[in-house]
Every structure is written in structure tokens, then in C-alpha cells.
Amino acid sequence: MLAKLNIRTVSFTVMVLYAIELLDELIYGLFGATLPLLKNDLALNYVQVGLLTTVPGLVSIALEPFIGILGDTRFRRALVRGGILATTFALALVAFGETYAIILGAFCILYVASGAYVNLAQATLMDLDPSRTDHSMARWTLFGSIGVTIAPILVTLVLGLGYGWRGLYLAFAGAAGVYIALVWRIRFDAHDGASEESIAPRELLRDLFAAFRNSELWRWVILTELADLMLDKLYEITGLYFHDVVGVDFAQAAFASSLFTVAGLVGNVLLIPALERVHGVRVLRLSSVSVIALYAAFLLVPSVWAKYALLALVSFTTAGWFAILRGRTYAALPGQSGMVVAITAFANLSVLFVPTILGGLADAFGLQAAMWLLILGPVALLVGLPREGRAGMK
């Protein structure tokens, strides 16, 4: 009886953790889909629009390392609870906010809250089964892909019915409120420091410095950041590339972005059974070779429809990259998933520089030429991945 109860408890915990990622990506998709309406209603310029992500990103990067370090203590549950409460409040604040300052403050809260409840939920999922981090991350990424794919469709349907963007944010605040009840039932005690009553700052600092000296951890952190060039960075610029370089209209450019997300979703669905038969590092190695060829062809072919097809193949082939790389990152520091969150937060500084570098290259040499920078992602994997024998021992 106790065994059945324990299995049910673990199953409930796992499903709630996956559902947290679904909510987070739905919110991310909501922001992107409603941004033009928000800009119009508040009469924002492009600088102000850019600051809606830049300022919250900086605040989040400053605070996430501390959240990660504390996440390896008995305070993880309090941090997750606080994160989902703050998310609910911030979504409602966006819905009712009438000034730019209030909206900006709400997004700052959303970014920091996501670092607490989403990252630590992911960390807890890895702690529940440290031997299968690749598989757990594959399912986590699948739920995220579903959220990103559904959000724009949901926004389109709701707006088509005559409702505004503020009503959507309020509805999402209500959904987050449901999550409060779900999160309150989870213990979040699968990590090593969950049962320690006292916190020794000196010990936490020692663990942090030890993590900084962990070369295997840094291998996977850096590879994850570089691989993102062919993941989020490519997705964020896809619509712009098709409109400005390929020369299609806005609707066709939006279709390219949708195609990217759908192909990635299909790839994530197929990745889960594939990892039961094929080693994750081998998947990364083979797919990186394929992506180099596919992406080069994507940039070189003149046909619009060929570009659509090649873009879909690139997205499909890279679908498993984040899941496997992040899973390996957690596996490099077992039992200290919060510390992994802290280290990856430091590495996230790169997200502030890549768009600027890409934009500078595009201004100087054209967007077509700047797009070649992204091929560094698969090249880095090909060079930086460990040999399969060594990876297997790890």
C-alpha cells in the first residue's frame, strides 16, 4: 500500500513539474504574440519594446545565481512557491497596468519568478532520476514545445472572438492561480541539501567555487549556449530573414516561424523513444554533421519553398539538442541541481551579446552574411563533444 502511495506521489510530482514548463512556454508565447498589440495600446517606440526584455533579462541574470545556490538548500520549496505566486501577481499586473513603468516592472517580476519556480522545477525533475537526465529533459522540452506551438494559435482564436490582450493575461493569471494549489502539494526535497536545517554560507561558497572548477560541467554549459545559436537565436530571426532577405510578405514570414516550431515539436516527440535505443551523445554528433550541411544549403538555395523545407529539416534535426545537453549538464553535478541552475545563469550572459553582435554584422555586411554566424552552433558540438566511449563512462 505504501509503495503504491509513493508511486502515485512521484507520478503526481512529475506531471506537475512538466506542467510548469508548459505554463512557462505558454506565457513566453503569449508575450510574443501579443507584443504588437501591447506596443500599439501603450504607444511604445522600438527602444521601449526592446527594454521590455533587456531590463528583465538583466535583473534575472543578477538574481538567478543566488536563487540557484539557495535552491540546493531546504528553501527550494519556498522559492518555487514564491515564484508561482509572483508569476500570478505579475500576469494580473500586466493585465491591469496602464503605464509603461508598471508593465516593465511586471515583466521584471515574471523573469525573476520564472528563474525560481521553472528552473528549480526542472532541477527537481533531474534529481528524481539522476540516471535518466537525457530522457527527463526530452519530455520537459516536449512540453515546452507544445506550449510554444499552442500559444500563438490560442491568441489568434481569442482575438478573433473579439477579446483583447489584457483579457488573455488575466486568464493566464487565473491558470497560474491553479498551479499554486498544485505546487503547494509537492515537497521539493529530492536534492542533497533538502534535509539540512542550517545553512552554512561558507559551505555554499565552497560548493560554488568547486562547481566553477568543474571542467566537465563547463563543457556542457558552454556547448548548450553555443548550440542555442541554432535553436532560439535562429528562431528569433527566422521571420526577419524571410521578410528582409528572401523577400516574402509578413504572412509568409510568419509561416516560416510557425513551420520552425511545428517541425521542432515533431522532432521532440520522436526524440523520446529514440533515446531509449541511441546514446544521447551519438545523437548530438550525427545531427550536428547533418545540420551543418542543411543550414548551409538553407542559406545558399534561392528557392523560397526549398528554404521552407530546409528550415523545417534544420528545426527537426536540432530538436533534441537542448534536452540532451541540459540533461548532461545536470549529470555532471549530481545531487546539486540548484548549483547547476546558478552556473547556467552566469553563462546566460551570452544572450545579451549575441543579438547585438548579429545585428552589428547585419548592419555592416547584410543579414544574409550575418546568418552564417549561427553555423558556429553545430560546429561547436562537432568539436566539443566528448568521444563516445568517454561519454558512456560519464
SVG drawing of the C-alpha trace seen along z (x, -y; Angstrom):
<svg xmlns="http://www.w3.org/2000/svg" viewBox="-16 -56 55 58">
<polyline fill="none" stroke="black" stroke-width="0.4" points="0.0,0.0 2.8,-2.4 4.6,-1.5 1.5,-2.3 1.1,-5.6 4.7,-6.5 4.4,-5.8 1.3,-7.9 3.0,-10.8 6.0,-10.6 3.8,-10.4 1.8,-13.5 5.0,-15.4 6.5,-14.6 3.3,-15.6 3.1,-18.9 6.8,-19.6 6.2,-19.0 3.0,-21.2 5.1,-24.0 7.2,-24.0 4.1,-24.0 2.8,-27.1 6.1,-28.9 6.3,-28.4 2.6,-29.4 3.5,-32.7 6.5,-33.1 4.4,-32.5 1.7,-34.9 4.2,-37.7 5.5,-37.3 2.0,-37.0 0.5,-40.0 3.6,-42.3 2.3,-44.3 -1.0,-45.0 0.8,-46.0 3.1,-48.3 0.1,-49.9 -2.0,-50.4 0.8,-52.0 2.2,-53.9 5.7,-52.5 8.7,-53.1 11.1,-50.2 13.6,-51.1 10.9,-50.7 9.8,-47.4 13.4,-46.2 13.8,-47.2 10.8,-45.0 13.1,-42.0 16.5,-43.5 15.9,-45.0 14.0,-42.0 16.8,-39.8 19.5,-41.8 17.6,-41.7 17.0,-37.9 20.7,-37.2 21.7,-39.2 19.4,-37.2 19.3,-33.7 22.7,-32.6 21.5,-33.3 18.2,-31.5 20.2,-28.5 22.5,-28.4 19.6,-28.7 17.8,-26.1 20.3,-23.5 19.1,-24.1 15.8,-23.4 14.5,-26.7 13.8,-25.2 10.2,-24.6 9.7,-28.2 11.4,-29.6 9.2,-27.6 6.1,-28.6 7.2,-32.2 7.9,-32.0 4.4,-30.8 2.8,-33.3 4.9,-36.1 4.0,-34.9 0.3,-35.0 0.6,-38.6 2.8,-39.8 0.4,-38.4 -2.5,-40.2 -0.3,-43.4 0.2,-43.3 -3.5,-42.8 -4.4,-45.9 -1.2,-48.0 -1.9,-51.3 1.6,-52.7 4.9,-51.6 6.7,-51.6 4.1,-49.2 4.3,-46.8 8.1,-46.9 8.1,-46.2 5.6,-43.3 7.9,-41.7 10.9,-42.0 8.9,-40.1 7.9,-37.5 11.5,-36.9 12.8,-36.5 9.9,-34.4 10.5,-32.1 14.1,-31.6 12.7,-30.5 9.8,-28.2 10.6,-27.0 14.4,-26.4 14.0,-24.8 11.2,-22.6 13.5,-21.4 16.2,-20.8 13.9,-18.8 12.9,-16.7 16.6,-15.9 17.1,-15.0 14.2,-12.5 16.1,-10.2 19.7,-11.3 20.5,-8.3 18.0,-9.4 18.5,-13.1 18.5,-13.0 15.1,-11.3 13.6,-13.6 14.8,-16.6 13.5,-15.3 10.0,-15.1 10.5,-18.5 11.4,-20.0 8.4,-18.4 6.0,-20.0 7.8,-23.3 7.4,-22.8 3.7,-22.2 3.3,-25.4 5.2,-27.5 3.2,-26.0 -0.2,-26.4 0.2,-30.0 0.1,-31.8 -2.9,-29.7 -4.7,-30.4 -4.0,-34.1 -5.3,-34.2 -8.5,-32.4 -9.2,-34.6 -8.5,-37.8 -10.7,-36.6 -13.6,-36.3 -13.2,-40.0 -11.3,-39.7 -8.2,-41.9 -4.7,-41.1 -5.3,-42.2 -8.0,-39.6 -5.5,-36.9 -3.0,-38.0 -5.8,-37.9 -6.9,-34.4 -3.3,-33.2 -3.1,-34.7 -6.1,-32.6 -4.3,-29.5 -1.2,-30.3 -3.5,-30.5 -4.5,-26.9 -0.8,-26.0 -0.4,-27.5 -2.6,-24.7 -0.7,-22.1 2.7,-23.3 1.7,-23.5 1.3,-19.7 4.9,-19.0 7.8,-18.6 10.7,-19.5 13.1,-17.5 14.9,-15.3 18.2,-17.2 21.1,-16.6 20.6,-19.7 16.9,-19.4 17.1,-17.9 19.7,-20.2 18.2,-22.5 21.0,-25.1 22.7,-26.9 26.5,-27.4 27.3,-30.3 31.0,-29.2 30.0,-25.7 27.7,-27.1 30.5,-29.3 32.9,-26.4 30.4,-24.3 30.0,-27.3 33.8,-27.6 34.0,-23.8 31.4,-24.0 33.3,-26.8 36.3,-24.5 34.3,-21.5 35.6,-21.3 33.0,-18.7 30.2,-20.9 31.5,-23.9 31.9,-21.7 28.1,-21.1 27.2,-24.6 29.2,-26.2 28.0,-23.7 24.4,-24.4 24.9,-28.1 26.6,-27.7 24.0,-25.2 21.4,-27.8 22.7,-29.7 20.8,-27.1 17.8,-27.0 16.3,-30.1 18.6,-32.5 17.7,-31.1 14.0,-31.0 14.0,-34.7 15.5,-35.9 13.7,-33.5 10.7,-35.8 13.1,-38.8 15.3,-36.7 12.4,-35.6 11.0,-39.1 14.1,-41.1 16.4,-38.7 14.1,-36.2 11.6,-38.9 8.3,-37.3 5.4,-39.2 4.6,-39.3 2.2,-36.4 4.7,-34.1 7.4,-35.2 5.1,-34.3 4.5,-30.9 8.3,-30.3 8.4,-30.9 5.4,-28.6 7.0,-25.9 10.1,-26.1 8.1,-25.4 5.9,-22.6 9.0,-20.8 10.7,-21.1 7.7,-19.7 7.6,-16.7 11.3,-16.2 10.8,-16.4 8.0,-13.8 10.3,-11.3 13.3,-12.0 11.8,-10.4 11.7,-6.8 14.9,-7.4 16.9,-8.0 15.8,-4.5 17.9,-3.0 20.5,-5.5 23.1,-7.2 22.5,-10.9 26.0,-12.0 25.8,-10.0 22.5,-11.8 24.3,-15.1 27.3,-14.2 25.3,-12.8 22.8,-15.6 25.4,-18.3 27.0,-17.0 23.6,-16.9 22.7,-20.4 25.9,-22.0 25.0,-20.7 21.3,-21.5 21.8,-25.0 24.5,-25.9 22.0,-24.7 19.3,-26.7 21.3,-29.9 22.5,-29.1 19.4,-27.9 17.4,-30.6 14.0,-28.9 11.6,-30.1 9.9,-26.7 13.3,-24.9 14.2,-27.3 11.0,-26.4 11.7,-22.7 15.4,-23.0 14.4,-25.2 11.9,-22.6 14.6,-19.9 17.1,-22.0 14.5,-22.5 13.5,-18.8 17.2,-17.7 18.1,-20.1 15.0,-19.3 16.9,-17.1 19.9,-19.3 18.7,-21.3 17.3,-18.3 20.4,-16.2 22.8,-19.0 21.0,-20.2 20.5,-16.7 24.3,-16.1 24.8,-19.4 22.8,-18.2 24.5,-14.8 27.9,-16.5 27.0,-17.7 24.6,-15.0 22.7,-16.0 23.5,-19.7 20.9,-20.7 20.5,-24.1 24.2,-24.8 23.7,-23.9 21.0,-26.5 23.4,-29.0 26.2,-28.2 24.0,-28.3 22.7,-31.7 26.2,-33.1 26.5,-31.6 23.2,-33.2 25.1,-36.5 25.8,-35.5 22.1,-36.1 22.7,-39.8 25.6,-39.9 24.7,-37.5 21.7,-39.6 23.9,-42.8 26.8,-41.1 24.4,-39.6 22.7,-43.0 26.1,-44.7 27.2,-42.2 23.9,-42.6 24.2,-46.4 27.8,-46.1 27.6,-43.2 23.9,-42.4 21.6,-39.9 22.4,-37.1 26.1,-37.3 25.4,-37.6 23.3,-34.4 26.5,-32.4 27.5,-33.2 24.8,-30.8 26.6,-27.8 29.1,-28.0 26.5,-26.2 26.7,-22.8 30.5,-23.3 31.0,-23.7 29.1,-20.5 31.2,-18.6 34.4,-19.9 33.5,-20.0 31.6,-16.7 33.5,-14.0 34.4,-10.8 31.5,-8.3 33.5,-5.9 34.3,-8.6 30.8,-9.9 29.5,-6.4 31.7,-6.1 30.4,-9.5"/>
</svg>
